[in-house]
Amino acid sequence: MLKKFTLLSASIITSALVSLTLSSSVNAANTTPPQVSNVAQTTADYAVATYQQDMVDSLRALVKHNTVAKEGVSIDDNPVHVAFKAELKKQALALGLDYRDDGYVVVVGLGDQKERVGIITHGDVQPVNPKKWKKSPFELDTTTEPGRLIGRGTEDDKGPISTALYAMKSIKDKSLTLNKRIELYIYMAEESDWEPLKAYIKTHELPQTNITIDAEYPVVTAEKGYGTIKLLFNQQDVPTISPYISAFSGGFFGSQIPEDASVTIENANIVLLQRLIRKTRNYKGVDFDLELKDSTLTINALGKSAHSSKPDDGVNAIPYLANLLSSTRWVNNGPGTLVNFINDNIGLGVEGKMFGNIAYQDDFMGPMTVAPTLIKQLDGNLELNINLRRPQGKTKQQLSDEIHQAVVQWNNKFDADVQELEHYIGDPFIQKDAPHIDTLLAVFSHFTGIKDAKPIAIGGGTNSRLFPNAVSFGPSMPNTEYTGHSEHEFITMDQFVLNLKMYTAVLVELAK
């Protein structure tokens, strides 16, 4: 196995700079942000001095529940989700907060005022591969890497839940006079199905002011639209004595940049093996393991998983493995067709610049990203899912037409049979009207020392777009790697504490 190197691409730096550029349409008033009040400062200091260990203990109790959604099983019929909500209720009541279970939505509250401030989170998590973790992903690991709290949900989104609970507890302890009730919303299917939340919103009155703590700082005012291109590659038996690809697999779930991919080549020989071994030396950030047994060559690629909204944070094993095989034009038998298609239309870039005319970008939201994330092994064919994160600038119809045109032209050029399944193309979101943006920026700058903080755009999609006047505020710092959806999810203890400071201060400023 070849030595693995850290890969830092120029596009990471570029995207970070783009994300920190302020749109002229956002915060155009250019007013001086308000200062953080003394009561917000003292309450935040009290929270950190009093509740650091309690917050860790809270997170430990939440992480142990594997709250991955089960297809076809409702929340109230899923014993793990029921147990998780029971833990939430136990913690909320112990902190002197009120608790309401509305099925898919849990609401933890403080105060009884008519006007309200909402904190939007979620309690479900993405799947994990336990073999990738040093300890169980559902056991809060505080020792393997000192200073880090490791476990599924620590950053996305159980860590933020624990932080919000103790921010509310600190405000309660101080007996502050509030003008607005504080409500923590915990949705149980954010990672899998937004329809129950949409239905809930139609029948419930929501807070007038909302922050989502499921993204990044300083303040997120724009989110790219989530999309999936689905393509079908029909497996065919093609008589040949030449090497051919008999199998290709990769990916774990659709919103994760896959770190694993595997290919099987039949009719292989030592000459092909040696040629590929030499080529592996040209890659950084990915490991290849090659094994020739009789005439069957198996190659496994190991990259680095990441959230699919930040493809530059990971190393996508699927296109890297396909690229390793790009010196050969493979027979169109299904798996070979898939490898040819990836090399011709996706390559190692993440912006879709090889995929017909689909690539584009927005000055504030940045470029659309295009990443193959999952290959499904079906009876008689392979399904490739390509994850899109699209900014404003093109209509759904235009993008859909361009995708279709690129596939048709490629099929015609190479006499291939790639079928388009139903694609999903979601809408980007821009929040222009939230009145509390300056307050959030002031708190962020005060506690981090980062001056002139501006709103940013992200590739991910949060429930902000469903709540009135909602923007995202943390929990991840700008220009740092986001570990949610990866196989190494963690939050640092320093960040956990800083979040407690800022969430406490923000809630004081918005509710007092």
Disulfide bonds with the S-S distance in Angstrom:
none
